[in-house]
Amino acid sequence: MSATLLRHRDNGEHVNAEVDTDRASTFSSRGFIVVYALAYAGLFVSFIPFVSVLLPLKVTAVADPEHRIALLSAAALGGAGVASVANLVFGALSDRTLRNRGTRRPWILAGLVLLILAYALFHWSSDAIQMLAAVGLLQIAINMMFAPVGAIMADEVPDAQKGLVAGLMGAAHPFSSLIAVGVTLQALGTQGMRYALMCAVIVLLVLPLLLFLRERRDSLPEPPPALRIRRRADFARIWVARVLVQIAGNGLSTYGLFYFLAVLGQKIPDKHHAEAASEGVAAIFAGVTIVALVLTIAAGRLSDLMMRRKPFLAVAALVMAAGLAIMAAAPNWAVATLGFGAAISGMSVFLALQSALAMQLLPSPRHRGRDLGILNLTNTLPAMVAPLLALALSPDKAGYAPWLLVLALGVLAGGAAAMTIRTQN
C-alpha cells in the first residue's frame, strides 16, 4: 500500500505523520463525500426536529400548562443522561467491531431499526411516563448510530479535508431544521403520517452509507508519546470550549418555540395555539437555514485551504454571542429573528470547525470511537445544563433576557477556551 509523509507544525516543532495516500485519494471521491454527508444529515434529522418541535408539542399534549416547563426539562435531562452513556458504550463497541471485523456499520443498522420503533412508541405515548420512556429509547437508538458514524470520519478523512467535511456536517443542523418545518405542516396529513415521512427521510439518508461504504481495515501508527500527551491536553481544552457553546445551542433548540411565543407577549399556550404558532416558528428556522448552511460550508473549506481553525472559531463565537444578546433585547419577531439567525449561524460554524479540530487532536487511532464518545458528552451534558438554567432562571416568569445573556457569556468563554489550544492552529 502506497504512503506519503506529511509534515505538521506542532508547537514550533515538525512532527512526521504517515498518511495513506490511497485513503486520501479514495476519500476525495465526491461520491464518498456525498454519501457520508447525507448519512450525517440523516442523524441530525433523527433528533433536531424531535427536540425543537416534536418534544415541545408532545409536552403540550400530555401535560397541564403549569407543568409543561418541568416536564420538558425532565425529558431533556433524562434523555441527555441516557445519550451520554449510550454514546460512550456504542463508541467503544464500534472500536471493537472495527478491530475484529473491519467495520462499524452493524451498529448503524441496528440503531436505524431501533429508531423507527422508538418514534412509533413516542407518537403513541399518551402520558408523561410513556413519553419519557420513549425519549430514553430514542436516545439509545440515535447514539447507537451517532457513535460509529462520527468515528468513521476520524478513520477515513485526512486532515486536509476535515474542514470541508466538518462544514458539511455542520450544515446538517440547519438542514434538519428544514425537516422540522415539514413536521409541522398539517397539509402533509395526520401527525402519524408526518412521523412516518420523517422516518422514511432518515432511512433514505443513512442507507447509502450502509450499502456503499468500504472501511479501511489497516490501522494508522500511534503518534509519538510526547505528541499524545500534548493532544490529550488540547483535547480537554476543545472539550470545554464545545461544552460552553453547546449549552447555548441546546437552549435554543429546546426552548426556541417558547421564546418566540414570549416575544409575542404570550405565555405557554394550549395545545391548539402551540401547534398554530409552531408553523410560524418553523418558518423562521427555515429562513435562517440558508445563511447558516452557506457560511458553514464556506468556513470549513476555507479553513482547509489555510490549515487554520482557531481564527474561525473566535469569529463564530463572537457572532453567536452577539446574536444571543440581540435576542435578549428583541422587541418583536423581526429583531428576534435577526438575533436568532446570527446565533444559529455562529453556532453552526463553531461546532463544525471544532469537530474538525477535535478529530485532529484524538490521542490514539485505536480508541477513536471511545474518545469521540467522551467528546459527545459535550452534546449531552449541555442538554442537561440548559434545562437546569431554564429552571433556575424561570424564563416563563422572569422573561428570557437574563437566560439568553448567561448563554452569551458562556459562548464567549467557550471561544476563549478554544484559543488556548497549542498543538494545532
Helices and strands as residue ranges (DSSP letters): E 3-10, E 13-20, H 21-27, H 30-45, H 48-49, I 50-54, H 55-62, G 65-67, H 68-101, H 105-124, H 128-156, H 159-170, H 172-184, G 186-188, H 191-212, H 225-263, H 271-306, H 310-329, H 333-360, G 365-367, H 368-393, H 395-398, H 401-418
